[in-house]
């Protein structure tokens, strides 16, 4: 018998938004590329390669749940990634340096938080 942790091949996380078109524009700036998959009026996906597997961030139109999403993405060079995002027009909501980690939080137009972490 396998554990879920050992059997997992991918993770799909969804962020609810009130307006998919507006969200696609914002997340395309965040990731510096258009979505990898798009189902008009329903969802957009960005596929991220992680340690040979992949993670999918879905942006889903769901006005009732919009604004409560929390996503953390671990990156290798936070300073470089943050500078690239800021150069493309998004400003961080907060930045923090902890004992062993650096954090920068961005907030999409609907109030969902995307936190970039370097540890």
C-alpha positions in Angstrom: 0.0 0.0 0.0 1.3 3.5 -0.9 0.8 6.6 1.1 -0.7 9.6 -0.6 2.6 11.5 -0.1 4.5 8.8 -2.0 1.9 8.3 -4.7 1.4 12.0 -5.6 2.6 13.0 -9.1 1.2 16.5 -9.3 -0.6 19.2 -7.4 -3.4 21.3 -8.8 -4.3 24.4 -6.8 -7.3 26.7 -7.7 -7.7 30.4 -7.0 -11.3 31.7 -7.3 -11.8 35.1 -9.0 -14.8 37.2 -9.9 -13.7 38.0 -13.5 -11.6 35.5 -15.4 -10.5 37.9 -18.2 -9.2 40.4 -15.6 -7.5 37.6 -13.7 -5.8 36.2 -16.8 -4.3 39.6 -17.5 -3.0 39.9 -13.9 -1.6 36.3 -13.7 0.0 36.6 -17.1 2.0 39.5 -15.8 2.9 37.6 -12.6 4.1 34.5 -14.5 5.4 36.6 -17.5 3.5 34.4 -20.0 0.0 33.6 -21.0 -1.8 30.6 -19.5 -0.9 27.1 -20.7 -4.5 26.1 -21.0 -7.6 28.2 -21.2 -11.3 27.3 -21.0 -13.0 30.5 -21.8 -15.4 31.8 -19.1 -14.3 28.9 -16.8 -10.7 28.6 -16.0 -7.1 29.3 -17.0 -4.1 27.2 -16.0 -0.4 27.8 -15.6 1.8 24.7 -15.6 4.9 24.9 -13.4 7.6 22.3 -13.4 8.7 21.3 -9.9 11.4 18.7 -9.3 10.6 16.7 -12.5 6.9 16.7 -11.7 4.5 19.6 -12.1 2.2 21.9 -10.3 -0.8 23.5 -11.9 -2.2 26.8 -10.7 -5.8 27.2 -11.9 -7.6 30.5 -11.9 -11.3 29.8 -11.8 -14.2 32.1 -12.2 -16.2 31.8 -9.0 -17.6 35.1 -7.8 -19.0 33.6 -4.5 -15.5 32.4 -3.4 -13.4 35.1 -5.0 -10.8 36.8 -2.8 -10.1 34.0 -0.3 -7.2 32.2 -2.1 -3.8 31.7 -0.6 -1.0 30.4 -2.7 2.7 30.1 -1.8 5.3 29.5 -4.5 8.9 28.6 -3.5 11.5 30.2 -5.8 15.3 30.0 -6.0 16.2 33.7 -6.4 13.5 35.8 -4.9 15.2 39.1 -5.6 15.5 38.4 -9.3 12.0 37.1 -9.6 10.5 40.0 -7.6 12.4 42.6 -9.8 11.1 40.9 -12.9 7.5 41.0 -11.7 7.8 44.7 -10.5 9.4 45.7 -13.9 6.2 44.2 -15.6 4.0 46.4 -13.5 2.9 44.5 -10.3 3.9 45.9 -6.9 4.1 43.6 -3.9 1.6 44.1 -1.1 4.2 43.1 1.6 7.7 41.9 1.9 9.3 40.2 4.9 12.6 38.8 5.9 12.4 36.0 8.6 15.1 34.0 10.3 15.6 31.6 7.4 13.3 32.8 4.7 12.4 35.8 2.5 8.8 36.4 1.6 7.1 38.7 -0.9 3.3 38.8 -1.1 1.4 40.0 -4.2 -2.4 40.4 -4.1 -4.5 39.9 -7.2 -7.3 42.3 -8.1 -9.8 40.2 -6.2 -7.8 39.9 -2.9 -6.2 36.5 -3.4 -2.7 36.3 -2.0 0.3 34.9 -4.0 3.3 34.7 -1.7 6.7 34.0 -3.2 9.1 32.4 -0.8 12.9 31.8 -0.8 14.3 29.6 2.0 
